Amino acid sequence: MGTSPRQKKIREERGLMFSPGRPSIAWRQDRVRFWEAIAAGAKTREAAVAAGISEPVAHRWFKHAGGVNPRLAPTTSGRYLS
């Protein structure tokens, strides 16, 4: 099963796509700040600003957690694989 000529042309025009890879440790710190703001009584939009993330991401985190703080530790220990 090969690649069609049309698909090959699209891939050539598009070039290499950037892959951000695994989220950095800053991603975890952003979540901690977001949930701290929520715990302090901030709305999702205000918590997003406090955490320095976009509003859609904040809504996604809130929805994914079911509106309940997952109690993330501010940092990870070296005991577990990253």
MDAnalysis code that builds the backbone (N, CA, C; Angstrom):
import MDAnalysis as mda
import numpy as np

u = mda.Universe.empty(246, n_residues=82, atom_resindex=np.repeat(np.arange(82), 3), trajectory=True)
u.add_TopologyAttr("name", ["N", "CA", "C"] * 82)
u.add_TopologyAttr("resid", np.arange(1, 83))
u.add_TopologyAttr("resname", ["MET", "GLY", "THR", "SER", "PRO", "ARG", "GLN", "LYS", "LYS", "ILE", "ARG", "GLU", "GLU", "ARG", "GLY", "LEU", "MET", "PHE", "SER", "PRO", "GLY", "ARG", "PRO", "SER", "ILE", "ALA", "TRP", "ARG", "GLN", "ASP", "ARG", "VAL", "ARG", "PHE", "TRP", "GLU", "ALA", "ILE", "ALA", "ALA", "GLY", "ALA", "LYS", "THR", "ARG", "GLU", "ALA", "ALA", "VAL", "ALA", "ALA", "GLY", "ILE", "SER", "GLU", "PRO", "VAL", "ALA", "HIS", "ARG", "TRP", "PHE", "LYS", "HIS", "ALA", "GLY", "GLY", "VAL", "ASN", "PRO", "ARG", "LEU", "ALA", "PRO", "THR", "THR", "SER", "GLY", "ARG", "TYR", "LEU", "SER"])
u.atoms.positions = np.array([
    [0.853, -1.171, 0.000],
    [0.000, 0.000, 0.000],
    [0.898, 1.234, 0.000],
    [0.842, 1.985, -1.068],
    [1.712, 3.138, -1.221],
    [1.002, 4.449, -0.960],
    [1.772, 5.505, -1.130],
    [1.241, 6.841, -0.946],
    [0.835, 7.394, -2.305],
    [-0.329, 8.000, -2.365],
    [-0.814, 8.529, -3.634],
    [0.023, 9.733, -4.057],
    [0.068, 10.025, -5.356],
    [0.809, 11.194, -5.838],
    [0.310, 12.499, -5.208],
    [-0.992, 12.572, -4.992],
    [-1.566, 13.782, -4.368],
    [-1.023, 13.960, -2.947],
    [-0.997, 12.859, -2.199],
    [-0.499, 12.927, -0.819],
    [0.990, 13.269, -0.790],
    [1.755, 12.727, -1.732],
    [3.188, 13.045, -1.810],
    [3.398, 14.532, -2.057],
    [2.573, 15.100, -2.964],
    [2.684, 16.529, -3.271],
    [2.366, 17.372, -2.037],
    [1.324, 16.991, -1.302],
    [0.956, 17.721, -0.084],
    [2.093, 17.684, 0.918],
    [2.701, 16.519, 1.092],
    [3.811, 16.384, 2.047],
    [5.014, 17.213, 1.634],
    [5.285, 17.281, 0.324],
    [6.411, 18.084, -0.158],
    [6.177, 19.573, 0.087],
    [4.970, 20.035, -0.165],
    [4.641, 21.451, 0.027],
    [4.625, 21.835, 1.502],
    [4.142, 20.940, 2.294],
    [4.001, 21.217, 3.726],
    [5.348, 21.254, 4.429],
    [6.270, 20.430, 3.989],
    [7.561, 20.358, 4.647],
    [7.458, 19.606, 5.967],
    [8.474, 19.728, 6.764],
    [8.470, 19.049, 8.051],
    [7.552, 19.772, 9.019],
    [6.769, 19.007, 9.744],
    [5.866, 19.590, 10.726],
    [6.543, 19.570, 12.089],
    [6.419, 20.652, 12.803],
    [6.996, 20.760, 14.133],
    [6.178, 19.939, 15.121],
    [6.853, 19.160, 15.928],
    [6.188, 18.397, 16.980],
    [6.682, 18.917, 18.317],
    [5.789, 19.427, 19.151],
    [6.232, 19.976, 20.420],
    [6.747, 18.919, 21.394],
    [6.418, 17.661, 21.153],
    [6.887, 16.611, 22.047],
    [6.160, 16.627, 23.381],
    [6.803, 16.092, 24.369],
    [6.203, 16.001, 25.693],
    [6.178, 17.374, 26.349],
    [5.092, 17.715, 27.059],
    [5.051, 19.014, 27.740],
    [6.173, 19.141, 28.771],
    [6.683, 20.332, 28.917],
    [7.777, 20.559, 29.847],
    [7.261, 20.614, 31.280],
    [8.179, 20.738, 32.220],
    [7.812, 20.849, 33.629],
    [7.033, 22.141, 33.866],
    [7.242, 23.142, 33.016],
    [6.493, 24.400, 33.145],
    [5.007, 24.145, 32.969],
    [4.661, 23.175, 32.148],
    [3.269, 22.814, 31.940],
    [2.636, 22.406, 33.262],
    [3.346, 21.661, 34.089],
    [2.841, 21.237, 35.398],
    [2.692, 22.444, 36.318],
    [3.653, 23.337, 36.289],
    [3.584, 24.534, 37.132],
    [2.406, 25.411, 36.721],
    [2.117, 25.456, 35.423],
    [0.953, 26.210, 34.950],
    [-0.329, 25.624, 35.517],
    [-0.419, 24.316, 35.516],
    [-1.610, 23.660, 36.077],
    [-1.747, 23.921, 37.570],
    [-0.639, 23.880, 38.275],
    [-0.674, 24.147, 39.724],
    [-1.178, 25.563, 39.967],
    [-0.655, 26.549, 39.215],
    [-1.109, 27.939, 39.366],
    [-2.583, 28.081, 39.008],
    [-3.007, 27.372, 37.959],
    [-4.402, 27.421, 37.547],
    [-5.306, 26.912, 38.672],
    [-4.988, 25.768, 39.234],
    [-5.846, 25.198, 40.288],
    [-5.769, 25.992, 41.586],
    [-4.638, 26.627, 41.848],
    [-4.553, 27.505, 43.029],
    [-5.502, 28.689, 42.864],
    [-5.566, 29.232, 41.654],
    [-6.475, 30.363, 41.395],
    [-7.932, 29.921, 41.510],
    [-8.247, 28.742, 41.009],
    [-9.608, 28.215, 41.118],
    [-9.964, 28.025, 42.592],
    [-9.038, 27.475, 43.377],
    [-9.278, 27.254, 44.809],
    [-9.477, 28.571, 45.547],
    [-8.865, 29.642, 45.044],
    [-9.002, 30.960, 45.664],
    [-10.319, 31.637, 45.269],
    [-11.099, 30.990, 44.395],
    [-12.398, 31.525, 44.021],
    [-12.455, 32.208, 42.668],
    [-11.385, 32.114, 41.906],
    [-11.371, 32.756, 40.582],
    [-12.202, 31.954, 39.592],
    [-12.788, 32.644, 38.641],
    [-13.490, 31.990, 37.537],
    [-12.438, 31.381, 36.611],
    [-12.875, 30.500, 35.731],
    [-11.945, 29.813, 34.830],
    [-11.157, 30.810, 33.986],
    [-11.817, 31.845, 33.492],
    [-11.147, 32.856, 32.668],
    [-10.062, 33.577, 33.473],
    [-10.373, 33.951, 34.716],
    [-9.403, 34.646, 35.574],
    [-8.247, 33.720, 35.960],
    [-8.562, 32.455, 36.206],
    [-7.518, 31.485, 36.553],
    [-6.576, 31.261, 35.377],
    [-7.110, 31.313, 34.160],
    [-6.274, 31.169, 32.968],
    [-5.270, 32.311, 32.882],
    [-5.728, 33.518, 33.146],
    [-4.834, 34.679, 33.126],
    [-3.764, 34.533, 34.203],
    [-4.165, 34.085, 35.397],
    [-3.213, 33.922, 36.498],
    [-2.155, 32.863, 36.183],
    [-2.562, 31.835, 35.450],
    [-1.631, 30.756, 35.117],
    [-0.834, 31.041, 33.852],
    [-1.265, 32.048, 33.093],
    [-0.560, 32.388, 31.858],
    [-0.872, 31.428, 30.721],
    [-2.102, 30.917, 30.693],
    [-2.514, 29.997, 29.636],
    [-3.726, 30.578, 28.919],
    [-4.094, 29.981, 27.804],
    [-5.252, 30.472, 27.067],
    [-6.540, 29.992, 27.736],
    [-7.595, 30.710, 27.471],
    [-8.886, 30.366, 28.063],
    [-9.396, 28.990, 27.617],
    [-9.263, 28.623, 26.323],
    [-9.709, 27.283, 25.928],
    [-8.959, 26.163, 26.660],
    [-7.667, 26.357, 26.895],
    [-6.891, 25.354, 27.627],
    [-7.393, 25.254, 29.062],
    [-7.680, 26.383, 29.672],
    [-8.186, 26.387, 31.050],
    [-9.511, 25.650, 31.141],
    [-10.404, 25.902, 30.190],
    [-11.693, 25.203, 30.188],
    [-11.498, 23.701, 29.988],
    [-10.542, 23.328, 29.145],
    [-10.264, 21.915, 28.898],
    [-9.756, 21.235, 30.164],
    [-8.827, 21.905, 30.877],
    [-8.299, 21.328, 32.122],
    [-9.408, 21.174, 33.152],
    [-10.259, 22.193, 33.254],
    [-11.338, 22.173, 34.237],
    [-12.319, 21.038, 33.914],
    [-12.669, 20.931, 32.638],
    [-13.614, 19.897, 32.218],
    [-13.020, 18.504, 32.390],
    [-11.756, 18.344, 32.018],
    [-11.096, 17.043, 32.120],
    [-11.031, 16.561, 33.574],
    [-10.836, 17.480, 34.510],
    [-10.747, 17.131, 35.926],
    [-12.124, 17.043, 36.582],
    [-13.174, 17.318, 35.819],
    [-14.517, 17.265, 36.379],
    [-14.779, 18.383, 37.371],
    [-14.025, 19.466, 37.258],
    [-14.202, 20.603, 38.154],
    [-13.600, 20.395, 39.528],
    [-12.869, 19.293, 39.697],
    [-12.276, 18.976, 40.995],
    [-10.757, 19.073, 40.886],
    [-10.155, 19.785, 41.815],
    [-8.709, 19.958, 41.834],
    [-8.028, 18.595, 41.959],
    [-7.128, 18.251, 41.003],
    [-6.452, 16.958, 41.078],
    [-5.326, 16.924, 42.110],
    [-5.111, 18.022, 42.822],
    [-4.084, 18.104, 43.875],
    [-2.690, 17.740, 43.359],
    [-2.272, 18.443, 42.328],
    [-0.934, 18.230, 41.779],
    [0.108, 18.840, 42.704],
    [1.176, 18.133, 42.910],
    [2.292, 18.688, 43.683],
    [2.979, 19.745, 42.823],
    [3.477, 20.834, 43.444],
    [4.126, 21.889, 42.643],
    [5.328, 21.396, 41.841],
    [6.028, 20.408, 42.358],
    [7.184, 19.859, 41.649],
    [7.113, 18.340, 41.695],
    [7.856, 17.720, 40.818],
    [7.944, 16.258, 40.837],
    [9.221, 15.853, 41.523],
    [9.192, 14.735, 42.189],
    [10.399, 14.252, 42.854],
    [11.223, 13.452, 41.831],
    [12.461, 13.231, 42.132],
    [13.327, 12.462, 41.246],
    [13.069, 10.975, 41.356],
    [12.140, 10.591, 42.192],
    [11.880, 9.185, 42.438],
    [11.184, 8.516, 41.262],
    [10.391, 9.277, 40.524],
    [9.611, 8.704, 39.438],
    [10.190, 9.091, 38.083],
    [9.905, 8.287, 37.099],
    [10.365, 8.600, 35.749],
    [9.632, 9.815, 35.224],
    [10.326, 10.602, 34.445],
    [9.682, 11.783, 33.874],
    [9.357, 11.530, 32.418],
])
